[in-house]
Amino acid sequence: MSDAAPASEPLRRFLQVARGAGLRVSAAEGIDAARTVEIVGYHDRTILKDALGLVLAKTPDEKNLYDEAFELFFKRDEFADKGGSGESGDTDAAPSGDPFAPPTAGPGGEGMGGSGGQSLGQLLAGDDRAALATAMEQAARDANIETIRFFTQRNLYARRILDRMGLRQVEREIDAMRQGGTPESLSRAQFMEGRVEQLRDAVRDFVERNLILYARGETEKFREELLKSARLSNLERRDLDRMRVLVRQMAKRLAARYAQTRRVRLRGVLDTRRTIRRNMGWDGVPFVTVWKQKRIEKPRVMVLCDVSGSVAALSQFLLMFLYALNETMSDIRSFAFAGSLIEVSEILEKEPVEEAITKIMSLIGYGSSNYGNSFADFADGWMRYVTNKTTILILGDARGNRTDPRTEIMNELSLRSKRIIWMNPEYKSAWGTGDSDMYRYAPFCNVVTVCNTLRHLERVISDILEDAA
């Protein structure tokens, strides 16, 4: 049992890093990883990487994440000779052996002892790189390096590590050498200053690597929360790829939640009367139960997206969201409009989502909006498909460039449909100003809400699914 404790600590930190990098590591997989480490140990890095990879990486994407996290976490080249200026014959190689082995404690006093009880000054003078690497690992653990989160903390943690290694004592020794005044002592002081500078560089590299390792998960969470709450129209192009990932994750989460609700509720309530009748042959003993079945229909949704220039960014994300939810909703019909309206359901069903959205925007996007004409197109072509089970979802700013809003069509839609939900990307303070017809359409809608972030979008879609369950 005494051997298991030292081995479990680096594995615990690696699993923390792996989760931060995006790997899904369950408690059971963590136990399997610990058993793997007990068998293969840390000495052979290639065997360790392959063995842990079999336990932790389950998909090609996770394999790539695992490889990156492993290489970064187990990298130990801070004391490798990068400049070719080493004096000993083996100084161009990184320290070998188990990098997680606890160092031999030094004598009492300031700083941390190195191998065989040597002080930091002795390790630097002898260029004992393996012992220096081990001492730095121990000092980093003492300084709680895994709590580093921000770029501005690099110097703070570097100084903590150096202090725990005993740098202050070395600095006092160098000052004493300089005060000696002899050529030999001055030369010795200059030599040690060079060694100390190399140590500082190594510790800085080590701290930066740990910043990447341990801050990644927190940084990603912070960035995701920021992107979910940011106005979609304000996003930069470099954020779009990450947003697509968040949209897919959110859609899958909602789909899973809705499917679970269906499974739980599908069985219904015990039908006592039919159960007794079914079991008359057993004197009414309910060997066979009969349940009242409640038919749970998937929501039928017709989506009308304004893809004119003012709301094009948000429209693209809504189309992407509905694309991902297609398996959950049995009947989605999607329409895009600017000056006129077309159905885009087939494009979304048959083509990859990015290509589909690009095609839709090239067909009808970025133009000037005309809500009245677009609603007339919908009424002529698809009004007959609207029933009392249909939810109409409209995304747009209701700015029709002072054209006829055709509110009579909205009135007919409200009478025929189950409900109308209007998502407006503008703040309420802008509704009704200028060419906005929002307050003319609002009386015919069941819900009119501001929707300009991913969180707003998730809330609206979630409400649709929950009401259908």
Secondary structure as UniProt FT lines:
FT   TURN            2..3
FT   HELIX           4..21
FT   HELIX           27..40
FT   HELIX           45..56
FT   HELIX           60..73
FT   TURN            78..79
FT   TURN            89..92
FT   TURN            99..100
FT   HELIX           115..117
FT   HELIX           120..126
FT   HELIX           129..142
FT   TURN            143..144
FT   HELIX           145..147
FT   HELIX           151..153
FT   HELIX           154..165
FT   HELIX           167..180
FT   HELIX           183..229
FT   HELIX           232..234
FT   HELIX           237..239
FT   HELIX           240..265
FT   TURN            266..267
FT   STRAND          269..270
FT   HELIX           272..278
FT   HELIX           280..282
FT   TURN            283..284
FT   STRAND          291..292
FT   STRAND          300..306
FT   TURN            309..311
FT   HELIX           312..324
FT   TURN            325..328
FT   STRAND          331..337
FT   STRAND          341..343
FT   HELIX           345..350
FT   HELIX           353..364
FT   TURN            365..366
FT   HELIX           371..382
FT   HELIX           383..385
FT   TURN            388..389
FT   STRAND          390..395
FT   TURN            401..402
FT   HELIX           407..416
FT   STRAND          419..424
FT   HELIX           428..430
FT   TURN            431..432
FT   TURN            434..435
FT   HELIX           438..441
FT   HELIX           442..444
FT   STRAND          447..450
FT   HELIX           454..468
//
